[in-house]
Amino acid sequence: MQRSPARGVSIGWLLRAAAIVAVAMVSMSVLGQLRLTWEEISNPQVQAAQQRAQIAEADNRAANLRRDTANQQARQAVEPSWQQRIVATEGVIVVALLVAIPLAIVAILVALALLFRRHLSIPTRDGRVPLVGLDRELSREALIGYQQMLGGRGWSANIVAMDRERIAAAGELVEQGEREEVAG
């Protein structure tokens, strides 16, 4: 299939002519809009309307500025009556916190120390007191009080006396055993 050179040339010229016509139409449309705009701008009524719009916009800005200024002045007039109270209250709160926080920390530490000491001086279920080595007298008193509360049951506060009782009881058992052997 061969193309004829005359047919290719005619399509190329046809496309070029269509492009030129399209550009001419767009140019005419733009020029028409420019002419209308120029006529509107040069019209005295349009110029008067534009001036009135500019004046109205300037008046609107001035009115907004006056309103904003009046609002700000009203806020400033009201503000000092309560602003001083807020600043004074903030100062009192800061001073109170500066005093209260260290006191609270000290109170918590003292309470923890007392709870720990109480925990160590409370006798266990069998009457022993864990704090014997640290505070012998307090522990002894706590043990005696605990044993009295139990009705005398439990460990003896005097360990030496307890050992003597065991030795005496053991001695009695030995003597009884010897007597039974001799009698038997």
Secondary structure as GFF3:
##gff-version 3
##sequence-region A 1 184
A	DSSP	alpha_helix	5	42	.	.	.	ID=ss1
A	DSSP	alpha_helix	44	121	.	.	.	ID=ss2
A	DSSP	alpha_helix	136	150	.	.	.	ID=ss3
A	DSSP	alpha_helix	159	183	.	.	.	ID=ss4
###
